Amino acid sequence: MLAFVFVRVETDMGSRVISEISKIEGVREIYELTGDIDIIAKVEAENMDELSKIIFNIREIEGVQGTDTRIVLASLSVEG
C-alpha cells in the first residue's frame, strides 16, 4: 500500500522534522514544499495497521503541527 502524508510544521522546524521523518521505517521519499503544506512523505506499508503506526510516528515528532494522508488507489507510469 502506497500513501502520501502531508505534514504541517512549526516555523523553522522543517530541517529537524525532515531528519526525523527520514528515520521512520516505511518512508520512501520526502519532499519539502512551499505553501500551506510543508512536507510530503511518500510512505509504503503492508497494511492499514502499519500505515497507522507510520503516521503516528510522524505526528509524534517535535515540530509537527498536523498531518493529512492520501492513500494511492492506482498508479500509472509515464515515460517521456
N, C-alpha and C positions, 0 to 999 in steps of 0.2 A: 504494500500500500504506500502510495506517494502522497505527500501533503506539503503545503506551503504554510509556514507560520509567520504571520505579520506581527512585528514586535514594535511597540512604542516604548521609547527610552527617555529617561530624565536627561536634561541638558548636560552636556559634557561627560556623559557616561558611555557613549557609543563604543569607544575602543575597548573598554573594560568588558562590556556586555558581549561584544563580538568574541573576545578572547574566551570568555566563559562558555558561550554557546558552542564554540568550536571543540570543546572538550566533551560534549554530550554525545554518547553513542547513538547513532541513527541519523545525526545531522550530516548531510552530504555536501551542501553548499550554503554559503552565507553571502548576502548582498546588502550593502549599505546604500541607503536611498536618500533622496530629498523628498520633502513633502510631509504629510501627517503620519506616514509610516516610516520609521527609521531604519528597520532591518527586516529582511525576508530570509527565513531559514528554510531551505529545501530539506525535507525530512523523509526518511524511508523507515517504515515499521512493518512488522509481520502481521499485526492485527490492531484493533482499536485499543486494547489494553496497553499495548506497547506504545502506541501513539499518545495516549493519555499521559503515560509516565514521562515521555519526552517533553510534552507541553508543560506538565507540572514542573519539571526540572528547569525549563526556560523561565517560567513565571517566578521561580524562587530566586533567581539571580538578582542581586542588589542592583538597582537602577532600572529594572524593567517595570514599566507602568502598567502594561497590559498586553494581551495577545489576541489575535483573531486568526482562526485556522481555516484553510480551504483544502479539502480532500480532492485529489485528482480522480475523476471518473474514467477518463480516456486520454490517451496521448497520441500524437502524430509527429513523426519525424519529417522535417522538411529540409531538402538539400538545395543548395544553390545560392 
